[in-house]
Amino acid sequence: MSNTEPITYARIAEVLTGLGMITSEHGQSVLADAVGYANEPITRRYDIASALESFGVAVSIHSDDVDFADEHYEWLLNEAAALTGGQATVSNYRFEKANPDDEDCGLGTMHFACNGKPFSFSIEQESNDYLDMGAAQASIEALRPEGGPREFRCVVQEGRQLDDDIMVLATAEQREGLRQHLGITFQRPWR
């Protein structure tokens, strides 16, 4: 697997299968759903990383308006936990607003447990319409599957335009393979 081949959904399926991130059956299922564009070249790095969501190895943190971010964090955590195949479970989610009487206030503290271990993250986003991207990244990173080497890491964005953050669940070796074969690089852990 070299990185000189055009990157397509078919190529991504091949790489993910080769890295042991998905089964060949799962890759074929995704390609069947993407039949109209499975062999079309993907040139933008963000679009390559974003395609990993279709294969069930990544989740995106929405950078635009989400309406009621305090509720969206719980949904996002559960979406990320689902990628672990039950190795990480989220429970006891609650959001304590800095100003409980202000529906539009996004400041506060997010609390939840992962596999029974409590976590809390300070939310520094004034508007409840947008996520605190750093807190969202850090909270997803806390969903490390028990007893395994996989962990969530955020893909490095390139250029001036900031898109949704893509969090990928992979081992260090798989992240290195994604870098070599698809050109995807990762940020250091948030915490």
URGI-V724021 format. One record per backbone hydrogen bond with DSSP energy under -0.5 kcal/mol. CO is the residue of the C=O (numbers start at 0). NH is the residue of the N-H. Records with the same first field share a line. If there is no record, write none. Layout:
CO: NH, NH
This chain:
1: 4
5: 7
6: 41
7: 11
8: 12
9: 13
10: 14
11: 15
12: 16
13: 17
14: 18
15: 20, 21
16: 19
22: 26
23: 27
24: 28
25: 29
26: 30
27: 31
28: 32
29: 33
31: 34
33: 36, 37
36: 39
37: 9
40: 42
43: 47
44: 48
45: 49
46: 50
47: 51
48: 51
49: 52
50: 53, 54
51: 54, 56
52: 55
56: 168
58: 166
59: 61
60: 164
67: 70, 71
68: 72
70: 74
71: 75
72: 76
73: 77
74: 78
75: 79
76: 80
77: 81
78: 82
79: 82
80: 83, 85
81: 84
83: 86
86: 145
88: 114
90: 112
93: 110
94: 96
95: 108
98: 101
100: 102
101: 104
103: 127
106: 97
107: 122
108: 95
109: 120
110: 93
111: 118
112: 90, 114
113: 116
115: 117
116: 113
118: 111
120: 109
121: 123
122: 107
123: 125
125: 105
126: 129
127: 68
128: 65, 66
130: 132
131: 135
132: 136
133: 137
134: 138
135: 139
136: 140
137: 141
139: 142
141: 143
144: 147
150: 169
152: 167
153: 186
159: 161
160: 162
164: 60, 166
165: 154, 167
166: 58
167: 152, 169
169: 150
170: 174
171: 175
172: 176
173: 177
174: 178
175: 179
176: 180
177: 181, 182, 183
178: 182
184: 155
